[in-house]
Amino acid sequence: MMDIIILIGGILSISIIVIGKKRHNKLFVSIGVVLILICSVYIVPDFFRGVRDGFINGDL
């Protein structure tokens, strides 16, 4: 469930940034960047955990 929420947040933030850049609204762009950073905080630890498990259990 958390993955779906993070994915929706990422898509929403990218669309907010695009709309903000087209309308030259710096508030939308900054809100989009903050949302991307919040989503990244949740994604990065899972990514590193997956890479670590892949190196330990994978066939390299």
C-alpha positions as CSV (number, residue, x, y, z in Angstrom):
1,M,0.0,0.0,0.0
2,M,2.8,2.4,0.8
3,D,4.4,1.8,-2.6
4,I,1.2,2.8,-4.3
5,I,1.0,6.0,-2.2
6,I,4.7,6.8,-3.0
7,L,4.1,6.2,-6.7
8,I,1.0,8.4,-6.8
9,G,3.0,11.1,-4.9
10,G,5.8,10.9,-7.5
11,I,3.5,11.2,-10.4
12,L,1.6,14.0,-8.8
13,S,4.7,16.0,-8.0
14,I,6.1,15.7,-11.5
15,S,2.8,16.9,-12.9
16,I,2.8,19.8,-10.4
17,I,6.3,20.8,-11.5
18,V,5.3,20.7,-15.2
19,I,2.2,22.8,-14.6
20,G,4.3,25.2,-12.5
21,K,6.9,25.6,-15.2
22,K,4.3,26.2,-18.0
23,R,2.5,28.8,-15.9
24,H,5.7,30.3,-14.5
25,N,4.5,29.7,-11.0
26,K,7.4,29.2,-8.6
27,L,5.2,28.1,-5.8
28,F,4.0,25.0,-7.7
29,V,7.5,24.1,-8.7
30,S,8.7,24.3,-5.1
31,I,5.8,22.2,-3.9
32,G,6.6,19.6,-6.5
33,V,10.3,19.5,-5.5
34,V,9.4,19.1,-1.8
35,L,7.0,16.2,-2.7
36,I,9.7,14.5,-4.8
37,L,12.1,14.8,-1.8
38,I,9.6,13.4,0.6
39,C,9.0,10.4,-1.8
40,S,12.7,9.9,-2.2
41,V,13.2,9.6,1.6
42,Y,10.9,6.6,1.5
43,I,12.3,5.1,-1.7
44,V,16.1,5.3,-1.1
45,P,16.3,3.0,1.9
46,D,14.3,0.3,0.2
47,F,16.5,0.7,-2.9
48,F,19.7,0.2,-0.9
49,R,18.3,-2.7,1.0
50,G,17.4,-4.4,-2.3
51,V,20.8,-3.8,-3.8
52,R,22.5,-5.2,-0.6
53,D,20.3,-8.3,-0.7
54,G,21.0,-8.7,-4.4
55,F,24.7,-8.7,-3.8
56,I,24.5,-11.0,-0.9
57,N,22.0,-13.5,-2.3
58,G,22.4,-12.9,-6.0
59,D,24.7,-14.6,-8.6
60,L,27.5,-12.2,-9.4
